Amino acid sequence: MPKPVILDCDPGHDDAFAIWLAAGDPEIDLRAITTVGGNGTLTHTTYNARVVTGLAGIAGVPISPGADSPMVRLLSPAEGIHGANALGGPELPAPTVAADPRTAVELIRDTLDGAGEEVTIVATGPLTNIAMFVRTYPDRLSRIKEVVWMGGSTGRGNITPYAEFNCWTDPEAAAIVLGSGLPFTMIGLNVTHQVLITPEVVARIGAVGNRTAAFGVELLNYFNSTYETDQGMPEGPLHDPVAVALVARPGLVTTVRTRLDIELHGTETAGATSVDLLGKLRRPPNASVATGVDVEGFWRLLEDAIRALS
């Protein structure tokens, strides 16, 4: 049976592919999309979610906007990577999908209440919406199977030397979700940087031949250009769909059970994820952390999902 999923995201080029994978893979039943300020302002991320769902022919999946800023910090969108509208590169068509009138927290609540089974939350942006849900509806947490988050790293960061962008944007939210007792899996840069957008990958996506693929190629080319300028990586990493891939095909991503803590106060390390792989802190494990990915299997999965769309 397909796994019911809520996708919380901040589209974003790689979030667009996460949406397409969640909607196009037969092992996932995408029940709702919620948006958060992160790669762009909430106005842009919500608009972009509406654009990429409509363009791909994804219907019947409600989209609700959530938090427009982190819990205690100021939002600093990733314009250097994603552009001023968070989806730079192609000309965006007018969205054909309307936003749901509910807030993100309300949509998560209603989706859980109506599911009849546990639901997985895949989060590919800052965890602000999920932290707000944890605080607002602690009585509903038993209805969440797990939270799978693209964020953090077992090593270096990409927005500061130690912090990955999604965690750096709202580390307080990440700490709340991690401390809630919900089953938690982190897919960090140490894994997503294995999934690089090579010229072969761009050609493979383009060869799918539908409207989603053509738009996706434009996104990938822009993403690579900004990654080369900002990070010195001419072949950028397609982070967010890896979190969806783990839910769709758990065997594609290797994880270990370990201790994960969020650094909140360090002068140079705020937003860093402390992953105690060697057990040096003698603290009980509280998360699963990704350590590897079947790269070819991932790209095949994504190709097949895009092929299933418009």
C-alpha positions as CSV (number, residue, x, y, z in Angstrom):
1,M,0.0,0.0,0.0
2,P,1.3,3.5,-0.8
3,K,2.5,5.4,2.3
4,P,0.5,8.5,3.2
5,V,2.8,11.6,3.3
6,I,2.6,15.2,4.1
7,L,5.3,17.2,2.3
8,D,6.4,20.4,4.1
9,C,8.7,22.4,1.8
10,D,10.1,25.8,0.7
11,P,10.2,25.6,-3.1
12,G,13.1,26.0,-4.2
13,H,14.5,24.1,-7.2
14,D,15.2,20.9,-5.3
15,D,11.8,21.1,-3.5
16,A,10.1,21.1,-6.9
17,F,11.7,17.8,-7.6
18,A,10.7,16.5,-4.2
19,I,7.1,17.4,-4.9
20,W,7.3,15.6,-8.3
21,L,8.8,12.5,-6.8
22,A,6.2,12.4,-4.0
23,A,3.4,12.8,-6.5
24,G,4.7,10.6,-9.2
25,D,6.0,7.6,-7.3
26,P,3.4,4.8,-6.8
27,E,4.7,4.0,-3.3
28,I,3.7,7.4,-1.9
29,D,0.2,8.8,-1.4
30,L,0.8,12.5,-1.2
31,R,-2.0,13.8,1.0
32,A,-1.0,17.5,1.5
33,I,1.7,20.1,0.8
34,T,2.6,22.8,3.3
35,T,4.9,25.7,2.7
36,V,7.3,27.6,4.9
37,G,9.6,30.6,4.5
38,G,13.1,29.4,3.7
39,N,14.6,29.3,0.3
40,G,12.4,32.3,-0.4
41,T,9.7,34.3,1.4
42,L,6.5,32.5,2.2
43,T,4.7,34.3,-0.7
44,H,7.2,33.0,-3.2
45,T,7.5,29.4,-1.8
46,T,3.7,29.0,-1.7
47,Y,3.3,30.4,-5.2
48,N,6.1,28.1,-6.5
49,A,4.4,25.1,-4.9
50,R,1.2,26.0,-6.8
51,V,3.2,26.5,-10.0
52,V,5.1,23.2,-10.0
53,T,2.0,21.1,-9.0
54,G,-0.2,22.6,-11.6
55,L,2.4,22.3,-14.3
56,A,2.9,18.6,-13.5
57,G,-0.8,17.9,-13.5
58,I,-0.9,17.2,-9.8
59,A,-4.5,17.6,-8.7
60,G,-6.4,17.0,-5.4
61,V,-3.5,17.8,-3.1
62,P,-4.2,20.8,-0.9
63,I,-1.4,23.4,-0.5
64,S,-1.4,25.6,2.6
65,P,1.0,28.3,3.6
66,G,2.6,28.2,7.0
67,A,5.2,30.2,8.9
68,D,6.6,33.2,7.1
69,S,9.6,33.5,9.5
70,P,11.7,31.3,11.9
71,M,10.5,31.0,15.5
72,V,13.0,33.5,17.0
73,R,15.3,34.6,14.2
74,L,15.0,36.7,11.0
75,L,14.5,35.0,7.7
76,S,17.3,35.3,5.2
77,P,16.3,33.6,2.0
78,A,18.8,31.8,-0.2
79,E,18.6,34.2,-3.1
80,G,22.2,33.4,-4.2
81,I,21.2,29.8,-4.9
82,H,17.5,30.0,-5.8
83,G,17.1,33.5,-7.1
84,A,14.9,36.4,-6.0
85,N,11.7,34.4,-6.4
86,A,13.2,31.1,-5.1
87,L,12.6,29.5,-8.4
88,G,15.0,31.3,-10.7
89,G,15.7,30.4,-14.3
90,P,12.5,29.5,-16.3
91,E,9.6,31.8,-16.8
92,L,7.0,30.6,-14.4
93,P,3.6,29.9,-15.8
94,A,0.5,31.2,-13.9
95,P,-0.5,28.7,-11.2
96,T,-3.6,26.6,-11.9
97,V,-3.8,25.3,-8.4
98,A,-5.3,27.5,-5.6
99,A,-3.9,27.7,-2.1
100,D,-6.0,26.1,0.6
101,P,-7.6,28.5,3.0
102,R,-6.3,26.6,6.0
103,T,-3.0,27.3,7.6
104,A,-0.2,24.7,7.4
105,V,-0.8,23.7,11.0
106,E,-4.5,23.3,10.4
107,L,-3.9,21.3,7.2
108,I,-1.5,19.0,9.0
109,R,-4.0,18.5,11.8
110,D,-6.9,17.8,9.4
111,T,-4.8,15.4,7.3
112,L,-3.8,13.4,10.3
113,D,-7.3,13.4,11.7
114,G,-8.7,12.1,8.4
115,A,-6.0,9.6,7.5
116,G,-7.2,6.5,9.4
117,E,-3.5,5.5,9.7
118,E,-0.2,7.0,10.7
119,V,1.2,9.6,8.3
120,T,4.8,10.4,7.5
121,I,5.9,14.0,7.4
122,V,8.7,14.7,4.9
123,A,10.2,18.1,5.5
124,T,12.6,19.7,3.0
125,G,12.9,23.2,4.5
126,P,13.2,24.8,7.9
127,L,11.2,22.8,10.5
128,T,9.2,25.9,11.7
129,N,5.7,24.5,10.7
130,I,6.4,21.1,12.2
131,A,7.6,22.7,15.5
132,M,4.5,24.9,15.6
133,F,2.4,21.8,15.1
134,V,4.2,20.0,17.9
135,R,3.5,22.8,20.3
136,T,-0.1,23.4,19.1
137,Y,-1.3,19.8,18.9
138,P,0.8,17.5,21.1
139,D,-2.2,15.2,21.4
140,R,-1.9,14.4,17.6
141,L,1.7,13.4,17.6
142,S,0.8,9.7,17.9
143,R,-0.7,10.0,14.4
144,I,2.7,10.8,12.9
145,K,4.6,7.8,11.8
146,E,7.9,9.7,11.5
147,V,9.5,12.9,10.4
148,V,12.0,12.6,7.6
149,W,14.0,15.8,7.2
150,M,16.4,17.0,4.6
151,G,18.7,19.2,6.7
152,G,21.8,19.3,8.7
153,S,25.1,17.4,8.0
154,T,27.4,15.0,9.7
155,G,30.2,17.2,8.5
156,R,30.6,20.8,7.2
157,G,27.8,23.2,6.3
158,N,26.8,25.2,3.3
159,I,25.6,28.5,4.7
160,T,28.3,28.7,7.4
161,P,31.3,26.5,7.9
162,Y,29.3,24.3,10.3
163,A,25.6,24.8,9.5
164,E,23.4,23.6,6.7
165,F,20.8,26.1,5.5
166,N,17.6,24.5,6.6
167,C,18.9,24.0,10.2
168,W,20.7,27.4,10.3
169,T,17.4,29.2,9.3
170,D,15.5,27.8,12.3
171,P,17.6,25.7,14.7
172,E,15.1,26.3,17.5
173,A,12.4,24.6,15.5
174,A,14.7,21.7,14.7
175,A,15.4,21.3,18.4
176,I,11.7,21.3,19.3
177,V,10.9,18.6,16.7
178,L,13.9,16.5,17.6
179,G,13.0,16.8,21.3
180,S,9.3,15.9,20.8
181,G,9.9,12.2,20.8
182,L,8.7,11.8,17.2
183,P,10.7,9.2,15.2
184,F,13.1,11.4,13.3
185,T,15.4,10.8,10.4
186,M,18.0,13.4,9.1
187,I,19.1,13.4,5.5
188,G,22.1,15.7,5.5
189,L,24.6,17.3,3.1
190,N,27.0,14.3,3.7
191,V,24.5,12.3,1.6
192,T,22.8,14.8,-0.7
193,H,26.2,15.9,-2.0
194,Q,26.5,12.4,-3.4
195,V,23.5,13.1,-5.7
196,L,25.1,15.5,-8.2
197,I,23.4,17.1,-11.3
198,T,25.8,15.9,-14.0
199,P,25.3,16.6,-17.7
200,E,24.3,13.0,-18.0
201,V,21.6,13.5,-15.4
202,V,20.2,16.6,-17.1
203,A,20.1,14.7,-20.4
204,R,18.3,11.8,-18.8
205,I,15.6,14.0,-17.2
206,G,15.2,15.9,-20.5
207,A,14.8,12.6,-22.4
208,V,11.6,11.9,-20.4
209,G,10.1,14.2,-22.9
210,N,7.1,15.6,-21.0
211,R,6.3,19.2,-19.8
212,T,7.5,18.5,-16.3
213,A,10.8,17.2,-17.6
214,A,11.4,20.2,-19.9
215,F,10.7,22.6,-17.0
216,G,12.9,20.5,-14.7
217,V,15.8,20.8,-17.1
218,E,15.6,24.6,-16.9
219,L,15.5,24.4,-13.1
220,L,18.5,22.1,-13.1
221,N,20.6,24.3,-15.4
222,Y,19.9,27.4,-13.3
223,F,20.6,25.5,-10.1
224,N,24.0,24.3,-11.4
225,S,24.9,27.8,-12.5
226,T,24.3,29.3,-9.1
227,Y,26.0,26.5,-7.2
228,E,29.1,27.0,-9.3
229,T,29.1,30.7,-8.5
230,D,28.2,30.3,-4.8
231,Q,29.7,27.0,-3.8
232,G,32.3,26.3,-6.5
233,M,30.3,23.3,-7.6
234,P,29.5,23.2,-11.3
235,E,27.4,20.1,-10.7
236,G,25.0,21.0,-7.9
237,P,23.5,18.5,-5.4
238,L,19.7,17.9,-5.7
239,H,19.1,17.7,-1.9
240,D,15.4,17.5,-1.2
241,P,14.2,14.5,-3.2
242,V,16.6,12.2,-1.3
243,A,14.3,12.6,1.7
244,V,11.3,11.5,-0.4
245,A,13.3,8.7,-1.9
246,L,14.0,7.2,1.6
247,V,10.3,7.0,2.3
248,A,9.4,5.6,-1.2
249,R,12.3,3.1,-1.3
250,P,14.0,2.8,2.1
251,G,16.7,0.5,0.7
252,L,18.1,3.4,-1.4
253,V,19.4,5.3,1.6
254,T,21.6,3.9,4.3
255,T,21.0,5.2,7.9
256,V,22.5,4.7,11.3
257,R,20.8,5.1,14.7
258,T,22.8,7.7,16.7
259,R,22.7,10.8,18.8
260,L,21.7,14.0,17.2
261,D,21.7,17.5,18.8
262,I,21.1,21.0,17.4
263,E,23.6,23.7,18.3
264,L,21.6,26.9,19.2
265,H,24.1,29.3,20.7
266,G,27.6,28.9,19.3
267,T,29.1,32.1,17.9
268,E,30.5,30.2,14.9
269,T,28.3,27.0,15.1
270,A,24.7,28.1,15.6
271,G,22.5,25.8,13.4
272,A,25.1,23.0,13.3
273,T,23.9,19.4,13.7
274,S,26.0,17.5,16.3
275,V,26.0,13.9,15.1
276,D,27.7,11.7,17.7
277,L,28.6,8.7,15.3
278,L,31.2,7.4,17.7
279,G,29.0,7.7,20.9
280,K,31.5,9.9,22.6
281,L,28.9,11.9,24.5
282,R,27.3,8.7,26.0
283,R,23.9,10.1,25.3
284,P,21.1,7.7,24.1
285,P,20.4,7.6,20.4
286,N,17.5,9.8,19.4
287,A,17.5,9.8,15.6
288,S,18.3,7.9,12.4
289,V,21.0,9.7,10.3
290,A,21.6,9.0,6.6
291,T,25.1,8.0,5.7
292,G,24.8,6.8,2.1
293,V,22.6,6.7,-1.0
294,D,22.3,4.5,-4.1
295,V,22.9,7.3,-6.6
296,E,21.9,5.4,-9.7
297,G,18.8,4.0,-8.0
298,F,17.8,7.5,-6.9
299,W,18.0,8.9,-10.4
300,R,16.0,6.0,-11.9
301,L,13.3,6.6,-9.2
302,L,13.2,10.3,-10.0
303,E,13.0,9.7,-13.8
304,D,10.2,7.2,-13.4
305,A,8.2,9.6,-11.2
306,I,8.6,12.5,-13.7
307,R,7.5,10.2,-16.5
308,A,4.3,9.5,-14.6
309,L,3.5,13.3,-14.6
310,S,2.3,15.6,-17.3
